[in-house]
Every structure is written in structure tokens, then in C-alpha cells.
Amino acid sequence: MSQVRVSGQLVCTDADQAALVLRYLPEHVALTRAEAGCLSFEVHRSQDPHVWRVDELFRDPAAFRAHQERVAASEWGRATAGIERRYTVEDTT
């Protein structure tokens, strides 16, 4: 069975967007790591205070889809919907 790896950046345009990330990120990380299909979930602020490095690994495509659905319905998803994501999603077959 193939895993799904997500890597890239969350890129804020200004301090207001960065503040949203700081406010909602801790709960988002905790909820994601608690998902049954999450194998790894790391988000770290880069040297640029408006950019976060994102690395995720999910057990399989179904687990990744479930994660996306949960995120879309979450406070994090609503609060950060306007923030640019520069992600690469790959099947690690």
C-alpha cells in the first residue's frame, strides 16, 4: 500500500496572516498527529517570519483524504483558507 507524503511551505503575505498561523497552529498540529492515519506531521517556522516549512506523511491515500476533509471543516481550515500553500503531494509507492 502506498503512503502519501506532503512537503512544502505555508506562505503568509503579512504579519496578520502570520499571527493567524501562530494562533491556530498548535491545535491543528495536535489534532493532525492524533489522526489514525497520520505517520508524521511537522511544521516549523523558517528564518522568514512569514513562511513555515511543512512535512507530512500519511499511511495511505484514504488517510490523507480524511485529513483533508477534517482540515476543511476545522477552525484552522477556515482561519487560514486565504494563506498560500506551496505543497507537493506524492504517492510513495
Sequence and secondary structure as in RCSB ss.txt:
>XXXX:A:sequence
MSQVRVSGQLVCTDADQAALVLRYLPEHVALTRAEAGCLSFEVHRSQDPHVWRVDELFRDPAAFRAHQERVAASE
WGRATAGIERRYTVEDTT
>XXXX:A:secstr
   EEEEEEEE SSHHHHHHHHHHHHHHHHHHHHSTTEEEEEEEE SSTTEEEEEEEESSHHHHHHHHHHHHTSH
HHHHTTTSEEEEEEEE  
